[in-house]
Amino acid sequence: MIIRIAHVNDGESIAGIYAPIVEETAISFEEMAPAASEMSERIEKILQTHPWLVAEKHGRILGFAYASQHRSRAAYKWSCDVSAYVDGGARRTGTGTQLYQALLTTLIRLGYANAFAGLTLPNIASVRFHERIGFKPVGVYPRVGFKNGAWHDVGWWRRPLQMLDNTPVAPRPFFQHQDAFGLA
């Protein structure tokens, strides 16, 4: 398996992994699964500022992970939100862990201090996964989303990436430095 930077032409495979999560669960609060073209547009937009990675084995994408802006105010620029999704047949194979490890390492090298993950609750598997790789719970938004006929809580987990001093340099945009990360 290789971890590499996503390409816009990965939109179809990524949409295929994500669609059952949108359509069959409350894990994602999207109500309609995005088409391949929409996913390609998202990849292109995210890569301007943050990393979007895929795990690939024998030409097949097994999962993806990406970071995005945490909040729009300038003071939040050292924090980002992260997400990872793995194809149903590739879960519990270490794919998600390898994706997140590569993503978090890349975020550190770009200059980020914190990664946040929002998890629809209850989701024991996702909570255990995030805590196993160093995320700690920071709070819960109760009954914040309504999907599939029920209200859902969203818990937030934080993973400190590095301690920055009181004169931090702004994180570097991913698109300007992606060749420096050794990702296939």
Secondary structure, 3 states (H helix, E strand, C coil): CEEEECCHHHHHHHHHHHHHHHHHCCCCCCCCCCCHHHHHHHHHHHCCCCCEEEEEECCEEEEEEEEEECCCCHHHCCEEEEEEEECHHHCCCCHHHHHHHHHHHHHHHHCCCEEEEEEEECCHHHHHHHHHCCCEEEEEEEEEEEECCEEEEEEEEEEECCCCCCCCCCCCCHHHCHHHHCCC
